[in-house]
Amino acid sequence: MSYLFPTYTRWEVEPDQAEGSVIIDKDGKRYLDFTSGIGVCNLGHRPAIVQEAITRQLNRYWHVSNLFIQEEQEQAAMRLADSAKMDCVFFANSGAEANEAAIKLARKATGRKKIITFENSFHGRTFATMSATGQDKIKTGYGPMLETFVYLPFNDIEALKNEVDDKTAAVMLEVVQGEGGIHLAEHAFLNVVSQLCEEKGALLIIDEIQTGIGRTGKPFAFQHFQLSPDIITAAKGLGSGMPIGAVIGKKKLAHFFGPGSHGSTFGGNPLAIAAATATMEVIFQAKFLEEVEKKSEYLFERICKELIGIPDIIDSRQLGLMIGFETSIDLPILLKELRNHGLLTLPAGTNVLRLLPPLTVTKAEIDEAIDILQSVIKKHSKTAV
């Protein structure tokens, strides 16, 4: 009997150690981890620079509360804001908390209630972020959602034009829908979103929980496009495994989050800030991000050469080191067989195999992963020769 609520469908893997791109389980079996803790361990497992930063902070103090001035918070906020070319930061503990705060800020700043999100989006599991999410499956059994969210088809410009009005507080979107199946926003669609928000006085919120902190080869995915969001949210890769989230906004919004307007007991705690600062020191270097882009190009070349021709691979979608394969093979069976062969991968959307390798992944590890994928997919392909 387990004393845990059965909230998660657990894998048969019990980790014992992890370093870089590799997890070793209790039985000594080696796994190449292309999940990165669901996009969290962007520097791989236990990066030395982050571990050292946490250890230094452990020897100073662990918690004092946000009533105290903490210079390390200020430095982390400055680095995060500068990387996004924005101005203000609120630290939370997770992506859901960051999105919750962004929703509150947008409603307070505009005095409006309607927020437009998109089908297949995922923004979290608190009541507001669950309401913002455009997937019915995570809402089942919880009764009526908050009434101020409108869900539109992703990349549908006409639907967007018909819905954004002077009652709209914000349009909230992911540049790449991660949990929804690795669906990429189109340039033209994003341009219209930005234009309509400006015309109607609505705020543009970009959820960078999974796409941010170097995942796509830029500090944030919106930087691949000509966008100037009012609010972005970050989490996952920001702390290299330490719980942290952040709302990053423009200066015009600062006074709406004055004293008493929002808060978090553990948000921006010293250990998480130490981890985030060390993580950003590495990932936001131009040379590091150039390497991520080179690795993503190499991975795409290998995918095109070895996997795209397999008939049961219906489609592939990628931005940086964020990859999805839509397949006609039964996904739970495929994921388990990949684990049996030492490769950890993720599901997304409807029958989409998702890869989120560490940004520190090597070409040799990419080659190893592609070889495993090719072998297992061909074995389970209904149309394999």
GICORMO-V851340 format. One record per helix or strand of 2 or more residues. SS is the DSSP state (A for helix, B for strand). FROM is the first residue (numbers start at 1). TO is the last residue. Records with the same first field share a line. If there is no record, write none. Layout:
BEGIN
SS=FROM-TO ; FROM-TO
END
This chain:
BEGIN
B=15-20 ; 22-25 ; 30-33 ; 88-92 ; 114-119 ; 149-152 ; 168-173 ; 176-177 ; 183-184 ; 203-207 ; 231-234 ; 245-249 ; 313-318 ; 323-327 ; 343-344 ; 346-348 ; 352-355
A=36-39 ; 48-58 ; 71-84 ; 95-110 ; 127-132 ; 136-138 ; 157-163 ; 187-200 ; 221-224 ; 236-239 ; 251-257 ; 270-283 ; 286-306 ; 331-340 ; 363-380
END
